[in-house]
Every structure is written in C-alpha cells, then in structure tokens.
Amino acid sequence: MLSEAFWRIDEVNGVAVKGDVWSFTTSSYFVVDDFEPYLNLAALTAVWTTGHLTNNGAQLQIFLAKTDETKVIDERSMEFAYRNQKSGSQYRGSEAVANVSALQSGSDWTRGGVKALVLHFYGRAGNAQEGDYIPGEYHITNDQMYVALVDGGAKVGIVKLPDMNNILEEEWHEWNIDLQDPCLAAVDMNNVAKVYIGFGGAKTGQSAGGAGTKSGAYDTVWFDDIQLHPPRCVTSEAYPYGDLDEDCVIDNSDLGLMSEVWLDKDFEAPVVPPNDANLLVWYTFDNPSDGYAGLSDSSAMGYHGIAVNDVSVH
C-alpha cells in the first residue's frame, strides 16, 4: 500500500537497447467494495443480499445506481431503499450483508497497518426525520444507521452512525470507523467474514432474504467506496492547531499563509476615557506636541513619560 514500483523493458536484437523506466504508485488504501465491478443488478445482489431482521415485516430493496451522477462517486453505487414499519411494540429493521470472501479487501483487515473502515454515503432530503412516529400504527423515524462486522468465529461488532441528520443531506459524507472502537472489540480483524449495513434494530445474523415491492414512502440512502485505511489525518475530524492550510502538517506553507495576512491592514481601536477613581496612570499617545513627546499622563497623577534614545510617538 502506497509504495512505488519501477520497471524497464530492454530490446535485445544483437545489441541491447535500454528502454525507458516506467513506474506506478499503489493506492493509499484497500478497497472493500467500490461497486464498479457490478455491471447489472443481478451482479450486485449476488454479492450484497437484501434482508430484514427475522419475520419483522420491514421492506428493503437495493439497486445499482449508475445513471444519476450526483449519487455515484465514480460510475456506480448501491441504492438502499428501506421502510421499517412498526405495529405496536414490534421493532423492525432492514440490512444488507456481503460475505467478505466475495469482496475485494480479503478477510485480513489488519494488513498494511489498516486502522479505519471508511464508508461513503449520500442522503436524501425526503427521508423521514427523527421523531416521526405514530404510536401503534407505524414507525417512519430515520432509524439508526449502523455497520456491523462478523468474524469467522461468529463474533459480532456493531458501530452506529454518530449523526443521523447526515442521511437527510443530499451530499456525500465520509464515515470513518475506527477498527479499534470498543464496539468492535470482539471481532477478530484478522478474519472478518461478513459486513452488514443496516437501519433500525440491529440483530445481525438473523437476516432473511427477500424484499417487498418498492412502493409508498421509502427512505433511501446511497453507498459507495467502502475502503480500509492506515492511520491518516482526517481534517473533517481534527487537525493540528496552527495547521492553516489543513494538510495535517505545520510547515513553511502555514508560515507563508500567516505572513501573507500579517499586519495586512490597520486597526483603529476607539479610546474610551476611563472612569476608575483608582487610576494611577493613563497614556493616550495621541498628542505628540504635548511637551512630553506624546507621553503625557492624562490621569490626575501627572506621571508624564520621558522619551529617550530618540523615541517619538506618531
């Protein structure tokens, strides 16, 4: 990961002729799924299985998005349309699951010093907002979004999206998930077997296949570019104090930015006469011809200054 390789092809025809040196640099991350290999919906659903938490009546459909350029990062993304209805106290949720063996990352999520799982998602303004709940009838709240990992020993870890308002915004969000998060402590990152994306009640491992007809009010979120990253600075999360250009390094570039605006314009501070009865001294510096080179004391104490070494007040 993030290494440079070189090669050269020499021509040998009686006399060896050296060719040009070529090079390439590998990516700074591992791809879990970028959804580019799926040429049609059948290919997508062969890897990502739609499901609902067992016998709960929720509805979920996934689609291959490739025509709306705003909802794909490259050429394709996964559209996740769900409706987690509820009746009485019955809790419902929807999730999609993929076997890691069918993905591009492999099962070892520690290689290359990987520390973070990154998931990109795109929301929709029409998604149900938090608190939209009619007791005893149905539940259309923006149910908690989560990512769950299951290892080869069936150990489960679930991480919840911190800010659910993001699924109401029609723009791409980058969710950085720390693989050392305590919620994932039970999962063997050397042997990750399944990855889930879901909304609602997280009962991962109890999914049932099949989905309802896409009709009525569905909440929809698009997913793309699921990646594994080594440690890196994410400026949207935090960056070093003094890093003015937000490149995660405090260097001459930041000094240059500071010097460009340093003392860039005058600043005039209004002078307000003090009213403190205990005032000991007050220099206004606004009368160079006061007989004290501008250092006259305006308080009642009369501690006038004396200019030395050709100091003058302007």
C-alpha positions as CSV (number, residue, x, y, z in Angstrom):
1,M,0.0,0.0,0.0
2,L,1.3,3.4,-1.0
3,S,4.5,2.1,-2.5
4,E,6.2,2.9,-5.8
5,A,7.4,0.2,-8.3
6,F,9.6,0.6,-11.3
7,W,10.2,-1.5,-14.4
8,R,12.1,-1.3,-17.7
9,I,12.0,-3.3,-20.9
10,D,15.2,-3.6,-22.9
11,E,15.3,-4.5,-26.5
12,V,17.8,-7.2,-27.4
13,N,18.5,-7.6,-31.2
14,G,22.2,-8.2,-31.4
15,V,22.8,-5.1,-29.4
16,A,20.9,-4.4,-26.2
17,V,18.9,-1.2,-26.2
18,K,17.8,0.1,-22.9
19,G,14.1,1.1,-22.7
20,D,12.5,3.8,-20.7
21,V,12.0,3.4,-16.9
22,W,8.3,3.3,-16.0
23,S,6.8,3.5,-12.6
24,F,3.5,3.3,-10.7
25,T,2.4,4.1,-7.2
26,T,-0.1,1.8,-5.4
27,S,-3.2,3.2,-3.7
28,S,-3.1,4.6,-0.1
29,Y,-6.0,2.3,0.9
30,F,-7.5,-1.1,0.3
31,V,-10.9,-1.3,-1.5
32,V,-13.6,-3.3,0.3
33,D,-16.2,-2.5,-2.4
34,D,-16.4,0.4,-4.8
35,F,-19.4,-1.2,-6.7
36,E,-17.6,-0.7,-10.1
37,P,-17.4,-4.4,-11.0
38,Y,-21.2,-4.8,-10.9
39,L,-22.4,-4.4,-14.5
40,N,-26.1,-5.1,-13.6
41,L,-28.4,-5.5,-10.6
42,A,-28.0,-9.3,-10.7
43,A,-24.3,-9.0,-10.2
44,L,-24.8,-6.6,-7.3
45,T,-27.4,-8.8,-5.5
46,A,-25.3,-11.8,-5.9
47,V,-22.8,-10.2,-3.5
48,W,-25.0,-8.0,-1.4
49,T,-28.0,-9.8,0.0
50,T,-31.1,-7.8,0.9
51,G,-32.7,-8.8,4.2
52,H,-34.9,-7.9,7.1
53,L,-34.5,-8.8,10.7
54,T,-36.3,-12.1,11.1
55,N,-40.0,-12.0,10.4
56,N,-40.4,-8.3,11.2
57,G,-42.2,-7.3,8.0
58,A,-39.8,-4.5,7.1
59,Q,-39.2,-3.8,3.4
60,L,-35.9,-3.3,1.7
61,Q,-34.7,-3.1,-1.9
62,I,-31.2,-2.4,-3.2
63,F,-30.5,-1.2,-6.6
64,L,-27.5,-0.4,-8.8
65,A,-27.2,3.3,-9.3
66,K,-25.3,4.3,-12.4
67,T,-27.3,7.0,-14.2
68,D,-27.5,9.8,-11.6
69,E,-24.0,11.3,-11.5
70,T,-24.8,13.0,-8.1
71,K,-25.4,9.7,-6.4
72,V,-22.3,7.9,-7.6
73,I,-18.7,8.8,-6.8
74,D,-17.2,7.1,-9.9
75,E,-19.7,5.2,-12.1
76,R,-21.8,3.0,-9.8
77,S,-23.1,3.0,-6.3
78,M,-25.6,0.9,-4.2
79,E,-29.0,2.4,-3.7
80,F,-30.5,1.3,-0.4
81,A,-34.3,1.8,-0.2
82,Y,-35.9,0.7,3.1
83,R,-39.1,1.0,5.1
84,N,-39.0,-0.1,8.7
85,Q,-42.7,-0.2,9.6
86,K,-43.8,-0.9,13.1
87,S,-47.0,-2.2,14.7
88,G,-47.5,-2.0,18.5
89,S,-44.2,-2.8,20.3
90,Q,-42.8,-4.9,17.4
91,Y,-39.4,-3.5,16.3
92,R,-38.3,-3.7,12.8
93,G,-35.1,-3.1,10.7
94,S,-33.5,-3.7,7.4
95,E,-30.0,-4.6,6.4
96,A,-27.8,-5.7,3.5
97,V,-25.0,-8.2,4.0
98,A,-22.0,-9.3,2.0
99,N,-19.6,-12.1,2.5
100,V,-16.1,-10.6,2.7
101,S,-14.8,-13.5,0.6
102,A,-16.7,-12.0,-2.3
103,L,-15.3,-8.5,-1.8
104,Q,-12.0,-7.0,-2.9
105,S,-10.4,-6.5,0.5
106,G,-9.8,-10.0,1.7
107,S,-10.6,-11.1,5.3
108,D,-7.4,-9.8,7.0
109,W,-8.3,-6.2,8.0
110,T,-5.0,-5.6,9.8
111,R,-2.6,-6.0,6.8
112,G,-0.8,-2.9,5.8
113,G,-1.4,-1.3,9.2
114,V,-5.1,-0.8,8.5
115,K,-6.8,1.1,11.3
116,A,-10.1,2.5,9.8
117,L,-13.1,1.4,7.8
118,V,-14.4,4.2,5.6
119,L,-17.9,4.2,4.2
120,H,-19.2,6.9,1.9
121,F,-23.0,7.6,1.8
122,Y,-25.4,10.1,0.2
123,G,-28.6,11.1,1.9
124,R,-32.0,12.4,0.7
125,A,-33.9,15.4,2.0
126,G,-37.2,13.5,1.8
127,N,-36.0,10.8,4.3
128,A,-38.1,10.5,7.5
129,Q,-36.8,12.8,10.2
130,E,-36.0,11.6,13.7
131,G,-39.1,11.5,15.9
132,D,-41.6,11.0,13.1
133,Y,-43.5,8.2,15.0
134,I,-47.2,7.4,15.2
135,P,-47.6,5.0,18.2
136,G,-49.5,1.8,17.4
137,E,-49.6,2.4,13.7
138,Y,-46.2,2.6,12.0
139,H,-42.7,3.8,12.6
140,I,-41.0,6.1,10.0
141,T,-38.3,7.6,12.1
142,N,-34.9,7.7,10.5
143,D,-33.9,4.5,12.2
144,Q,-30.4,4.3,13.5
145,M,-27.9,3.5,10.7
146,Y,-25.2,1.0,11.6
147,V,-22.3,-1.0,10.2
148,A,-21.7,-4.5,11.7
149,L,-18.8,-6.8,11.3
150,V,-18.8,-10.6,11.9
151,D,-15.7,-12.6,12.1
152,G,-15.1,-16.3,11.2
153,G,-16.0,-17.3,14.8
154,A,-19.4,-15.5,14.5
155,K,-18.3,-12.7,16.9
156,V,-20.2,-9.5,16.2
157,G,-19.4,-5.9,16.5
158,I,-21.8,-3.0,15.7
159,V,-21.0,0.7,15.2
160,K,-23.7,3.3,14.9
161,L,-23.6,6.4,12.8
162,P,-23.0,9.4,15.2
163,D,-25.1,11.9,13.4
164,M,-28.3,10.6,11.8
165,N,-29.1,14.1,10.3
166,N,-26.5,13.3,7.7
167,I,-28.9,11.0,5.9
168,L,-31.2,14.0,5.3
169,E,-28.4,15.8,3.4
170,E,-28.1,15.4,-0.4
171,E,-24.3,15.3,-0.5
172,W,-21.6,12.7,0.0
173,H,-20.5,12.0,3.6
174,E,-17.4,10.1,4.7
175,W,-17.9,8.0,7.7
176,N,-14.6,7.0,9.4
177,I,-15.0,4.0,11.6
178,D,-12.1,3.2,14.0
179,L,-11.5,-0.5,13.8
180,Q,-10.3,-0.3,17.4
181,D,-13.6,1.1,18.6
182,P,-14.7,-0.7,21.7
183,C,-17.9,-1.7,19.9
184,L,-15.8,-3.8,17.6
185,A,-13.5,-5.3,20.3
186,A,-15.0,-8.8,20.0
187,V,-14.3,-9.0,16.3
188,D,-11.1,-10.7,15.0
189,M,-9.9,-8.2,12.4
190,N,-7.5,-10.9,11.0
191,N,-10.5,-12.9,9.9
192,V,-13.5,-10.7,9.0
193,A,-16.2,-12.8,7.4
194,K,-19.2,-10.6,6.8
195,V,-20.0,-6.9,6.7
196,Y,-23.5,-5.5,7.2
197,I,-25.1,-2.1,6.5
198,G,-28.4,-1.6,8.2
199,F,-31.1,0.7,9.6
200,G,-33.2,0.0,12.7
201,G,-33.0,-2.8,15.2
202,A,-29.5,-4.4,14.8
203,K,-30.0,-8.2,15.1
204,T,-27.2,-9.0,12.8
205,G,-27.0,-12.6,11.7
206,Q,-30.8,-13.1,11.7
207,S,-31.4,-11.7,8.2
208,A,-33.9,-13.3,5.9
209,G,-33.8,-12.9,2.1
210,G,-36.4,-11.3,0.0
211,A,-37.8,-7.8,-0.2
212,G,-41.2,-6.1,-0.6
213,T,-42.3,-4.2,-3.6
214,K,-40.8,-0.7,-3.8
215,S,-43.9,1.4,-3.4
216,G,-45.1,4.0,-0.9
217,A,-42.8,6.0,1.4
218,Y,-39.3,4.6,1.4
219,D,-36.2,6.2,2.9
220,T,-33.3,6.0,0.6
221,V,-29.5,6.2,1.1
222,W,-26.8,5.6,-1.5
223,F,-23.5,3.9,-0.6
224,D,-20.2,3.9,-2.4
225,D,-16.4,3.5,-2.0
226,I,-16.1,1.3,1.1
227,Q,-12.4,1.3,2.0
228,L,-9.7,0.3,4.5
229,H,-7.2,3.0,5.5
230,P,-4.0,3.1,7.6
231,P,-3.6,5.9,10.1
232,R,-4.1,9.3,8.4
233,C,-5.1,12.8,9.3
234,V,-8.8,13.5,8.5
235,T,-9.3,17.2,8.5
236,S,-13.0,16.9,8.8
237,E,-12.4,15.2,12.2
238,A,-9.5,17.3,13.5
239,Y,-6.2,18.7,12.5
240,P,-3.2,20.2,14.4
241,Y,-3.5,23.6,15.9
242,G,-1.6,26.0,13.7
243,D,-2.2,23.9,10.5
244,L,-3.6,26.8,8.5
245,D,-3.7,25.0,5.1
246,E,-5.3,21.9,6.7
247,D,-2.8,19.5,5.2
248,C,-2.1,17.9,8.6
249,V,1.5,19.3,8.7
250,I,2.7,22.5,10.3
251,D,5.4,23.8,8.0
252,N,6.6,26.7,5.9
253,S,3.4,26.6,3.9
254,D,1.5,27.6,7.0
255,L,4.1,30.3,7.8
256,G,3.7,31.6,4.3
257,L,-0.1,31.9,4.8
258,M,0.3,33.7,8.1
259,S,2.9,36.1,6.6
260,E,0.6,37.0,3.7
261,V,-2.0,38.5,6.1
262,W,0.2,39.5,9.0
263,L,-0.4,43.3,9.6
264,D,-2.3,43.3,6.4
265,K,-4.3,46.3,7.4
266,D,-4.5,49.0,10.0
267,F,-6.7,48.6,13.1
268,E,-8.1,51.6,14.9
269,A,-9.2,50.9,18.4
270,P,-11.6,53.6,19.9
271,V,-10.3,55.2,23.0
272,V,-12.8,55.3,25.9
273,P,-11.9,57.6,28.8
274,P,-11.5,55.6,32.0
275,N,-13.7,56.3,35.0
276,D,-11.7,54.3,37.5
277,A,-11.2,56.5,40.6
278,N,-8.1,54.5,41.4
279,L,-6.4,55.1,38.1
280,L,-2.7,55.5,38.5
281,V,-1.5,56.4,35.0
282,W,-3.1,56.9,31.6
283,Y,-1.1,57.4,28.4
284,T,-3.3,58.2,25.3
285,F,-0.4,58.5,22.8
286,D,-2.5,60.8,20.8
287,N,-0.8,64.2,21.3
288,P,2.8,64.3,20.1
289,S,3.1,68.0,20.8
290,D,2.1,67.8,24.4
291,G,5.6,68.7,25.6
292,Y,6.3,65.2,26.6
293,A,6.7,63.7,23.1
294,G,3.2,62.2,23.3
295,L,3.9,60.6,26.7
296,S,1.8,62.9,28.9
297,D,-0.1,61.3,31.7
298,S,-3.8,62.0,31.3
299,S,-4.6,60.8,34.8
300,A,-4.6,63.1,37.8
301,M,-1.4,61.7,39.0
302,G,0.9,63.5,36.5
303,Y,3.3,60.7,35.8
304,H,4.5,62.1,32.5
305,G,6.9,60.0,30.5
306,I,10.3,60.9,29.2
307,A,11.3,60.0,25.7
308,V,14.9,58.7,25.4
309,N,17.0,57.4,22.5
310,D,15.1,59.5,20.0
311,V,11.8,57.7,20.7
312,S,8.8,59.5,19.2
313,V,5.1,58.9,19.2
314,H,3.1,59.2,15.9
